[in-house]
Amino acid sequence: MSKILPLIELQDVDTQLRDINELLGDLPKKVDKLRNEEEELINNVKGGKDRLKEIELSLNKAEHQMSDFKGKIDKLKDQLSLVTSNKQYDALTQEIEYLKNELDEVELKDLEFEEEKESLTGDIKEKEENLESLSKDLSDRRVKLEALMDESAENKSELEKEREKKLVNIDESILNRYTRISTAREGLAVVNLDGSACAGCGFVVPPQDVTDIRDKDNYYNCDICSRFIYYKK
């Protein structure tokens, strides 16, 4: 049996495991993001409806205030014809003017509330119409991601079992060296000979070493990155 082949196979398994671990690390975040999007949409609709209730209360209050101001203004106007002095007339006129200004402010607020109510009602209606389809879409995507997570976890378990089998055919000293290099080189400890260069770091391998790598079944480590180099026939 080839010396280097078990190491090549181990690297292949470890590369697949690394990819799965990266995938499993990212997928839960994506699932959580979808859940947050759905929750945010629901909260937006709820928040809009709560705000509508507040606006309705403010509109009712404004209606009462406008009615009250108008009633007071009408009473003061009726009194104008009954006054007997300029001083009384001026006092009533000033009070009427003050109430009119107060009435104008309330009417302006009432108009602003009506505009906000109209805008918010349209926004809520649109969100409610889209909520069902959006929630279904988010749910479908979440189910697919969760299924992918389950599948990836299953593949990981199978690869870990396969890895244990590969270790049996590798000498302990070589395995220790492989582990050290893998840790130092982001999980890539075994690379092929790319022309006459190390596929890991690009270092040009001396011609005699290239010949040995091609013709001899032995371990060869790159002088620069220390990775195991093999010739892919």
Backbone torsions as a table, in degrees:
resi	resn	phi	psi	omega
1	MET	NA	140.4	179.9
2	SER	-60.2	140.6	178.4
3	LYS	-69.2	-45.8	-172.0
4	ILE	-79.7	-23.2	-175.2
5	LEU	-57.4	-46.5	178.4
6	PRO	-59.0	-33.6	179.0
7	LEU	-69.8	-38.7	177.4
8	ILE	-63.5	-44.7	-179.7
9	GLU	-65.3	-38.2	177.6
10	LEU	-62.6	-42.8	178.9
11	GLN	-62.3	-39.3	179.0
12	ASP	-62.2	-44.4	178.8
13	VAL	-64.6	-44.6	-178.8
14	ASP	-64.4	-34.9	177.8
15	THR	-65.1	-42.0	177.7
16	GLN	-65.1	-40.6	178.5
17	LEU	-64.0	-40.0	178.8
18	ARG	-62.8	-43.6	179.3
19	ASP	-62.5	-41.5	-180.0
20	ILE	-66.2	-41.7	179.2
21	ASN	-62.0	-39.4	177.2
22	GLU	-65.5	-40.3	179.2
23	LEU	-65.1	-45.4	-179.8
24	LEU	-66.3	-27.6	177.5
25	GLY	-73.3	-28.2	-175.6
26	ASP	-92.5	-34.8	-174.8
27	LEU	-61.7	-44.6	178.4
28	PRO	-57.2	-35.3	178.1
29	LYS	-64.6	-39.8	179.6
30	LYS	-66.9	-40.7	178.2
31	VAL	-62.8	-44.8	178.7
32	ASP	-62.5	-37.5	179.7
33	LYS	-63.0	-42.1	178.4
34	LEU	-64.8	-40.7	178.5
35	ARG	-62.6	-41.7	179.6
36	ASN	-65.2	-37.8	178.7
37	GLU	-62.8	-44.3	-179.5
38	GLU	-65.4	-44.6	-179.8
39	GLU	-63.7	-39.0	179.3
40	GLU	-64.1	-40.2	179.4
41	LEU	-63.9	-44.2	179.2
42	ILE	-63.8	-42.4	179.7
43	ASN	-65.0	-35.5	178.5
44	ASN	-63.0	-43.0	178.4
45	VAL	-64.7	-45.0	179.6
46	LYS	-62.6	-43.6	-179.9
47	GLY	-63.3	-38.0	178.0
48	GLY	-64.2	-41.0	179.6
49	LYS	-68.1	-38.0	177.1
50	ASP	-63.5	-40.3	179.0
51	ARG	-66.0	-36.4	177.4
52	LEU	-60.7	-39.8	178.5
53	LYS	-62.9	-41.0	178.6
54	GLU	-63.8	-41.0	179.7
55	ILE	-64.2	-41.5	179.1
56	GLU	-60.6	-41.7	178.2
57	LEU	-64.3	-41.5	179.4
58	SER	-65.6	-37.6	178.9
59	LEU	-66.1	-42.3	177.7
60	ASN	-62.7	-41.3	178.1
61	LYS	-63.4	-43.0	179.7
62	ALA	-63.6	-39.4	178.4
63	GLU	-60.8	-43.9	179.0
64	HIS	-64.5	-41.7	179.9
65	GLN	-64.3	-43.8	179.9
66	MET	-63.6	-41.6	178.5
67	SER	-62.9	-40.2	-179.8
68	ASP	-66.1	-45.3	179.6
69	PHE	-62.9	-43.5	-179.9
70	LYS	-62.4	-40.1	179.1
71	GLY	-63.6	-42.5	179.3
72	LYS	-66.6	-40.0	179.1
73	ILE	-62.8	-44.4	179.8
74	ASP	-61.8	-41.6	179.2
75	LYS	-63.2	-42.9	179.9
76	LEU	-65.9	-36.4	177.6
77	LYS	-63.9	-38.6	178.7
78	ASP	-64.6	-33.2	-178.8
79	GLN	-73.9	-21.3	-177.8
80	LEU	-58.6	-35.9	-178.0
81	SER	-75.6	-9.6	-176.5
82	LEU	-103.9	-9.6	-176.6
83	VAL	-69.7	153.2	-176.8
84	THR	-117.4	-0.2	179.4
85	SER	-141.6	156.2	178.3
86	ASN	-63.0	-34.6	-178.9
87	LYS	-62.5	-45.1	177.6
88	GLN	-64.2	-40.1	-179.2
89	TYR	-62.7	-45.5	-179.7
90	ASP	-64.0	-39.1	-179.5
91	ALA	-64.7	-43.7	178.7
92	LEU	-65.8	-40.5	179.9
93	THR	-62.2	-42.9	179.0
94	GLN	-63.3	-41.1	-180.0
95	GLU	-66.1	-40.1	177.7
96	ILE	-62.4	-42.6	-178.7
97	GLU	-63.9	-41.0	178.5
98	TYR	-62.1	-46.0	-179.6
99	LEU	-64.9	-35.6	177.3
100	LYS	-63.5	-41.2	177.8
101	ASN	-63.4	-41.9	177.2
102	GLU	-62.9	-40.6	179.5
103	LEU	-63.2	-42.0	179.3
104	ASP	-60.5	-41.9	179.8
105	GLU	-64.0	-43.2	179.9
106	VAL	-66.1	-41.6	178.9
107	GLU	-62.7	-36.8	177.8
108	LEU	-65.8	-44.7	177.3
109	LYS	-62.6	-40.3	178.8
110	ASP	-60.6	-41.2	178.2
111	LEU	-64.9	-41.6	179.0
112	GLU	-63.6	-41.4	177.7
113	PHE	-63.9	-40.0	179.2
114	GLU	-63.4	-41.6	179.2
115	GLU	-66.1	-42.8	178.0
116	GLU	-64.2	-40.3	179.5
117	LYS	-60.7	-45.2	-179.3
118	GLU	-63.1	-45.9	-179.3
119	SER	-64.9	-44.7	-177.8
120	LEU	-67.6	-38.1	178.4
121	THR	-61.3	-43.7	178.3
122	GLY	-64.4	-40.1	-179.7
123	ASP	-65.4	-43.9	179.9
124	ILE	-65.2	-41.8	179.5
125	LYS	-60.1	-43.9	179.4
126	GLU	-63.4	-43.9	-179.4
127	LYS	-66.7	-38.1	178.7
128	GLU	-66.2	-37.4	178.5
129	GLU	-65.8	-34.7	-177.8
130	ASN	-88.8	-18.6	-172.8
131	LEU	-59.1	-44.4	-177.5
132	GLU	-62.2	-49.4	-178.2
133	SER	-68.2	-38.7	179.5
134	LEU	-66.8	-41.9	179.3
135	SER	-63.3	-39.3	179.0
136	LYS	-65.9	-43.1	179.2
137	ASP	-62.0	-45.8	179.5
138	LEU	-63.6	-39.1	179.9
139	SER	-64.7	-43.9	179.3
140	ASP	-61.3	-45.1	-179.2
141	ARG	-65.4	-39.0	179.5
142	ARG	-64.7	-41.4	179.0
143	VAL	-61.7	-41.9	179.4
144	LYS	-64.0	-42.0	179.3
145	LEU	-65.7	-40.9	179.7
146	GLU	-66.5	-36.5	176.9
147	ALA	-64.8	-39.9	178.3
148	LEU	-64.9	-37.4	177.0
149	MET	-63.3	-43.2	179.1
150	ASP	-63.7	-43.1	-180.0
151	GLU	-63.7	-43.1	-179.5
152	SER	-64.5	-39.7	178.8
153	ALA	-63.6	-38.4	178.7
154	GLU	-66.9	-43.9	178.1
155	ASN	-61.9	-38.9	179.6
156	LYS	-61.4	-43.6	179.9
157	SER	-61.6	-42.1	179.7
158	GLU	-66.2	-40.8	179.9
159	LEU	-66.8	-37.0	178.8
160	GLU	-64.0	-37.1	176.2
161	LYS	-66.9	-42.5	179.0
162	GLU	-63.3	-37.3	179.8
163	ARG	-62.2	-42.0	179.1
164	GLU	-59.1	-36.8	179.0
165	LYS	-68.4	-37.2	-179.0
166	LYS	-66.1	-34.5	-175.5
167	LEU	-63.6	-26.8	-177.8
168	VAL	-61.5	-32.0	-174.5
169	ASN	-93.4	10.7	-177.7
170	ILE	-119.1	131.0	178.9
171	ASP	-61.1	143.3	-174.8
172	GLU	-60.7	-40.6	-179.4
173	SER	-65.5	-38.3	177.6
174	ILE	-68.2	-40.0	179.7
175	LEU	-63.9	-40.4	178.1
176	ASN	-63.4	-41.4	178.5
177	ARG	-65.4	-42.0	177.9
178	TYR	-58.4	-45.0	-178.2
179	THR	-63.1	-43.2	179.5
180	ARG	-62.3	-45.5	-178.8
181	ILE	-66.0	-43.0	-179.7
182	SER	-59.5	-42.1	179.3
183	THR	-65.1	-39.7	-177.6
184	ALA	-77.8	-24.4	-173.2
185	ARG	-115.6	37.6	174.0
186	GLU	53.4	41.0	173.6
187	GLY	86.4	0.5	-178.5
188	LEU	-113.7	99.7	-176.9
189	ALA	-108.0	-16.9	-177.4
190	VAL	-127.1	124.0	-179.1
191	VAL	-133.5	160.5	179.1
192	ASN	-88.0	164.9	175.8
193	LEU	-81.5	116.1	-178.0
194	ASP	-97.6	92.5	-173.3
195	GLY	72.9	-106.6	174.7
196	SER	-124.4	23.2	-176.9
197	ALA	-125.1	158.2	175.0
198	CYS	-72.6	125.1	-178.8
199	ALA	-72.0	-10.6	-180.0
200	GLY	-85.4	-47.0	-176.0
201	CYS	-120.4	-9.6	178.2
202	GLY	88.5	1.3	179.7
203	PHE	-63.9	132.6	179.4
204	VAL	-78.7	118.2	-177.5
205	VAL	-78.0	135.8	177.9
206	PRO	-54.3	144.4	-176.2
207	PRO	-51.9	-44.3	-178.5
208	GLN	-62.7	-39.1	178.5
209	ASP	-68.6	-35.5	176.7
210	VAL	-60.3	-43.2	178.9
211	THR	-62.5	-42.4	179.8
212	ASP	-64.5	-41.6	-179.6
213	ILE	-63.6	-39.4	-178.9
214	ARG	-71.1	-40.7	-168.9
215	ASP	-101.1	-25.1	-174.0
216	LYS	-108.5	139.9	178.1
217	ASP	-88.6	83.6	-176.6
218	ASN	-147.8	169.6	178.4
219	TYR	-86.9	134.7	176.5
220	TYR	-135.4	130.3	179.5
221	ASN	-111.6	138.9	179.5
222	CYS	-62.3	137.0	-179.8
223	ASP	-68.2	-19.9	-177.0
224	ILE	-98.5	-56.6	-174.3
225	CYS	-100.5	-6.8	177.6
226	SER	72.1	2.0	179.6
227	ARG	-66.4	150.5	172.3
228	PHE	-71.4	133.7	179.0
229	ILE	-116.4	134.5	176.8
230	TYR	-131.4	163.2	179.2
231	TYR	-101.1	121.6	-179.6
232	LYS	-85.9	107.7	-178.6
233	LYS	-80.2	NA	NA
